[in-house]
């Protein structure tokens, strides 16, 4: 029996002495009037004491039952904190295993006011009236992703070079990060595209400079990551071009000497972008007409991995590779796009991807430390966040690309959290460089041992205690989606 049950079962631990209360007790004389009056007074006094004792007991039990949950939470916090101090982090935390929750502090920027958002991704500016898709944030099951503090991030990125490489999905993530960061810059004139170009999918290079902080955020368009070649001599008529699977893109030398390097590929690895266009695979001088797309995709990634190990300085550059994020077309012809109002409760198999599996398998075998951004599952719930009919060309539906602000913002928050988790930040700098929680006196402190960010509360005694949201007020602000 628990301590609580033993306390509540007071009839087993507290007994009344009935003999001492009996009127016929030998200690009470019925022959003496004074003694009789004294006996009556004593009896009433004893009854009052007993009643008061019983009431006090019930009050004590009630108070204990009321306080017990708080005490249990406090002791639980102490145990968790002790574990985290000893191990450095919660080792079982997977930031990509979680759900989307409703929050009040999103979106992080206004796409209409950000000059670096491509017109086709500004869904609100293009007439989308419902704003429900803007108010969601990813929450891992076992840890906390810190709230985005733009000033702290701008300082962390000072004098850095951030490079995105990939297809239009990578460009969307690039646009997202630029707008997230620009929201914290006072003089917007100091943020500009280095070649004064307009944001368009036709330009192969885009770079935005933040002059006040001396860093750039760049995008290189490389949809396959490997080189595209011309039609080989003596090739069959159906062959118009090739992918040179053993040669990385001819602009890859421009990706070197970056501080943060973020890759993606996959959306162009489909028959409509390859075989239907007369593009086939080539390794060395050999044309591989019978090679499947999955096999070619793996060879291309292995070429990329060899380039990373050969060309990238692991003492300077942090590399991320984002997995394949699913589209939400309602039919296989990609003609019907039904954007939902809220995130879905089920992924309907969209959390599985052969491309993602291949990326994860190749990345784990690279000796160079690479962070895999496994966004496939978390993005599978967000059928509400696609462009749909709200692009700059309403006649074309789009259930592949994402509205901005939107899902790519969360990918960037995860990247920034992982970057912070490996930074050595003195405790005195937490207030200026940490992320401030919505709770008073609560900061999110990075753990260097992994990508898990400890959430701690600063108390008057300057001690730290682990804390996770448990109050009813917290629960009322979060609507859980995706379990």
Secondary structure as UniProt FT lines:
FT   HELIX           3..8
FT   HELIX           10..12
FT   HELIX           18..21
FT   TURN            23..24
FT   TURN            26..27
FT   HELIX           33..87
FT   TURN            91..92
FT   TURN            95..96
FT   STRAND          98..102
FT   HELIX           111..113
FT   TURN            115..116
FT   HELIX           119..121
FT   TURN            123..127
FT   HELIX           132..134
FT   STRAND          136..140
FT   HELIX           150..156
FT   TURN            157..159
FT   STRAND          161..166
FT   HELIX           168..182
FT   TURN            183..184
FT   HELIX           188..190
FT   STRAND          191..193
FT   TURN            194..195
FT   TURN            201..202
FT   STRAND          205..210
FT   TURN            211..214
FT   STRAND          215..221
FT   STRAND          226..230
FT   TURN            233..234
FT   TURN            237..238
FT   STRAND          241..248
FT   TURN            250..251
FT   HELIX           252..254
FT   STRAND          260..263
FT   TURN            267..268
FT   HELIX           271..273
FT   HELIX           275..277
FT   STRAND          279..283
FT   TURN            284..285
FT   STRAND          286..288
FT   TURN            289..290
FT   HELIX           293..311
FT   TURN            314..316
FT   STRAND          318..322
FT   TURN            332..333
FT   TURN            348..351
FT   HELIX           354..364
FT   STRAND          370..373
FT   HELIX           376..380
FT   TURN            383..384
FT   STRAND          386..388
FT   TURN            394..395
FT   STRAND          398..402
FT   HELIX           407..421
FT   HELIX           427..429
FT   HELIX           430..433
FT   STRAND          435..436
FT   TURN            440..441
FT   STRAND          442..446
FT   TURN            448..449
FT   STRAND          453..458
FT   TURN            460..461
FT   STRAND          464..466
FT   HELIX           472..476
//
